[in-house]
Amino acid sequence: MQDAPHPVTDWKDALRKSAWYYSVRPDFIEQAFLAAREVLDNYPDWGDIKLYYNDFNEDFPAKRDAIYDMVKELNDRYASTHSGKLLIAGIGMQSHYEPSRPMWKLHLKSSLPWVSKLLLANRISWLE
């Protein structure tokens, strides 16, 4: 996702137009999760490995909302064809907070509960 997209009506509009976007196709994130899930399903002896979407700056409301919409859509689509199973089991969050950014406490507090709305695990993967 773009670092701080303007509010968008479709999460796909918030995707960073990276080399992955152009060389694979705009659904590269879903394709990556589907490929990883297929590998894990073929190797059940590896254990119960969960797939996480990890990003940074989820404290920016427009980015957070775009990630929420993306994960919800991908999980809903996957669940409809896989007996209710989730494709993405959790959200990994990483952020850099600075005292000079006055809204950081409010943004951090608001960025944690949205993951629970998706009934997913939440991990802070990097915080400084």
TIBAFI-897385 format. One record per residue: x, y, z of N, C-alpha, C in turn. Coordinates in steps of 0.1 Angstrom, whole numbers, padded with zeros to 4 digits, always signed. Each point is the difference from the previous one (the first is absolute). Layout:
N
XYZXYZXYZ...
! end
This chain:
128
+0008-0012+0000-0008+0012+0000+0009+0012+0000-0005+0011-0006+0007+0013+0001+0001+0004+0014+0010+0007+0004+0002+0004+0014-0012+0008+0005-0004+0010-0007-0011+0008+0006-0010+0003-0012-0007-0010-0004-0009+0003-0012-0012+0009+0005-0005+0007-0010-0012+0008+0003-0011-0010+0002-0011+0004+0007-0011-0009+0002-0004-0005-0014-0002-0013-0001-0004-0006-0013-0013-0008+0002-0007-0002-0010-0012-0008+0000+0003-0015-0003+0011-0003-0006+0004-0013-0003+0014-0002+0004+0003-0010+0009+0014-0002+0005+0010-0002-0011-0004-0005-0012+0009-0002-0011+0006+0013-0004-0007+0011+0001+0005+0014-0003+0012+0004+0009+0001-0006+0012+0010+0004+0010+0013-0009-0002+0000-0009-0009+0012-0009-0002+0011+0009-0006+0012-0003+0006+0012+0007-0006+0002-0006-0014+0002+0008-0010+0002-0004-0013+0015-0005-0002+0003-0011+0006+0014-0005+0000+0003-0009-0012+0012-0005+0000+0004-0010-0010-0009-0012+0001-0004-0004+0012-0009-0012+0001-0013+0003-0006-0005+0012+0002-0013+0003-0005+0000-0001-0015+0010+0005-0007+0001+0000-0014+0005-0013-0006+0009-0007+0006+0005-0012-0006-0008-0013+0003-0006+0000+0011-0009-0012+0003-0014+0003-0004-0006+0009+0006-0014+0006-0003-0005+0006+0013-0010+0009-0001-0005+0007+0011-0005-0009+0012-0003-0013-0003-0004-0009+0011+0012-0007+0006+0012+0005-0001+0012-0007+0005+0000-0004+0014-0006+0008+0009-0001-0003+0014-0008-0012+0002-0012-0001-0006-0008-0012+0001+0007-0012-0005+0006+0001-0012+0007-0011-0006+0012-0005+0009+0007+0009+0007+0010-0004+0009-0005-0008+0012-0011+0005+0005-0006-0008+0011-0006-0013-0004-0006-0001-0012-0005-0012-0005+0011-0010-0002+0011+0004-0006+0012-0009-0002+0006-0005+0013+0001+0009+0010+0005-0004+0013-0009-0010+0006-0013+0002-0001-0010-0009+0007+0000-0013-0007+0002+0000-0013+0001-0013-0008+0012-0008+0005+0011+0006+0001+0012-0007+0005-0002-0005+0014-0006+0008+0009-0002-0005+0014-0010-0011+0000-0010+0000-0008-0010-0011-0001+0006-0013-0005+0010+0001-0008+0007-0012-0005+0010-0005+0010+0003+0007+0010+0010-0005+0010-0006+0001+0014-0011-0007+0003-0006+0001+0014+0009-0003+0011+0011-0008-0002+0009-0004+0010+0009+0012+0005-0001+0012-0007+0007+0012+0004-0007+0006+0012-0012-0004+0003-0007+0006+0011-0010+0010-0004-0006+0007+0010-0011+0009-0003+0006+0014-0002+0005+0002-0012+0007+0013-0003-0011+0010-0004+0000+0012+0006-0010+0010-0004+0007+0011-0009-0008+0004-0009+0004+0011-0010-0004+0013+0005+0009+0010+0001-0003+0014+0004+0003+0009-0011-0009+0011-0001+0003+0011-0008+0008+0010+0009+0012+0004-0004+0008+0009+0008+0002+0013-0008-0002+0011+0007+0002+0013-0007+0005+0010+0011+0002+0012-0004+0004+0010+0010-0009+0012-0002+0000+0009+0010-0008+0012+0001-0015-0003-0001-0004-0010+0006-0015-0003+0001-0007+0011+0008+0008+0008+0007-0007+0011+0008-0005+0011-0009+0003+0000-0013-0006+0010-0009-0014-0006-0003-0010+0008+0003-0014-0006-0001-0003-0005-0015+0004+0008-0010-0004-0005-0014+0008-0013-0003+0012-0001+0004+0007-0013-0003-0006-0011+0008-0003+0002+0013-0006-0010+0009-0013-0005-0006-0008+0010-0005-0013-0004-0006+0002-0008-0013+0010+0004-0008+0002-0008-0012+0005-0014+0003+0009-0002+0010+0004-0013+0004-0011-0008+0005-0008+0006+0009-0012-0007+0005-0009-0005-0011-0003+0009-0010-0009-0004-0011+0006-0012-0008+0014+0001-0003+0006-0010-0007+0000-0013+0007+0004-0001+0012+0000-0012+0007-0014-0006+0002-0010+0008+0002-0013-0005+0001-0005-0006-0013+0003+0007-0011-0004-0005-0013+0007-0013-0004+0013-0001+0002+0007-0012-0003-0004-0011+0009-0002+0002+0013-0005-0011+0009-0014-0004-0004-0009+0009-0002-0014-0004-0004+0000-0008-0013+0008+0004-0010+0000-0007-0012+0006-0015+0002+0011-0001+0008+0006-0013+0002-0010-0008+0008-0006+0005+0011-0009-0007+0008-0012-0006-0007-0004+0007-0010-0012-0004-0008+0003-0013-0008+0012-0003-0003+0004-0012-0007+0008-0010+0008+0003+0003+0012+0008-0009+0009-0006-0002+0014-0013-0003+0000-0007-0003+0012+0002+0010+0012+0000+0012-0003+0001+0010+0010+0014+0003+0005+0011-0006-0006+0013+0002+0005+0005+0014-0004+0009+0005+0008+0006+0013-0003+0013-0002-0008+0002+0009-0010+0013+0000-0007+0010+0007+0008-0003+0012+0005+0009+0008+0008-0005-0001+0015+0009-0006+0008-0004-0002+0014+0003+0011+0009+0008+0010-0004+0003+0011+0009+0007+0012-0007+0001+0010+0007+0006+0013-0005+0013+0002+0009+0011+0003-0007+0012+0004+0006+0002+0015-0002+0003+0007+0011+0001+0014-0001+0014+0005+0004+0005+0010-0007+0012+0006+0003-0001+0015-0002+0006+0007+0010-0001+0015-0001+0012+0006+0007+0003+0012-0004+0010+0009+0006-0008+0012+0005+0001+0002+0013-0007+0011+0006+0010+0010+0005-0003+0013-0002+0008+0011+0004-0008+0010+0009+0007+0005+0011-0007+0010+0008-0005+0012-0008+0007+0003-0011-0003+0011-0008-0013-0002-0008-0005-0012+0000-0013-0003-0007-0011+0000+0010-0007+0011+0003-0009+0001+0011-0011-0010+0001-0004-0006-0011-0012-0008+0000+0004-0015+0001+0012-0003+0003+0005-0014-0001-0007-0009+0011-0003+0005+0012-0006-0008+0010-0015-0003-0004-0007+0010-0005-0013-0003-0005-0001-0009-0011+0009+0001-0010+0000-0008-0011+0004-0015+0004+0009-0001+0009+0004-0014+0004-0012-0006+0007-0006+0007+0009-0012-0006+0007-0011-0004-0010-0002+0008-0010-0011-0003-0010+0005-0011-0010+0013-0003-0001+0004-0010-0010-0001-0014+0006-0001-0002+0013+0000-0013+0005-0014-0007-0001-0011+0007+0004-0013-0007+0000-0005-0004-0013+0004+0006-0011-0006-0003-0013+0003-0015-0004+0011-0005+0004+0004-0014-0003-0010-0009+0006-0004+0003+0013-0010-0009+0006-0013-0001-0007-0004+0011-0007-0012+0000-0008+0000-0011-0010+0012-0003-0005+0001-0011-0010+0002-0014+0006+0000+0000+0014+0002-0013+0007+0013-0006-0004+0010+0008-0001+0014-0005-0003+0009+0003+0012+0011-0007-0001+0011+0002+0010+0007+0013-0004+0006+0006+0010+0007+0013-0002+0014-0001+0006+0010+0003-0008+0014+0000+0005+0006+0013-0003+0007+0006+0010+0008+0011-0003+0014-0005-0003+0003+0001-0013+0012-0006-0005+0012+0009+0001-0002+0013+0002+0011+0009+0001-0006+0013+0006+0006+0005+0011-0005+0012+0006+0012+0007+0006+0001+0013-0004+0011+0008+0006-0004+0014+0000
! end
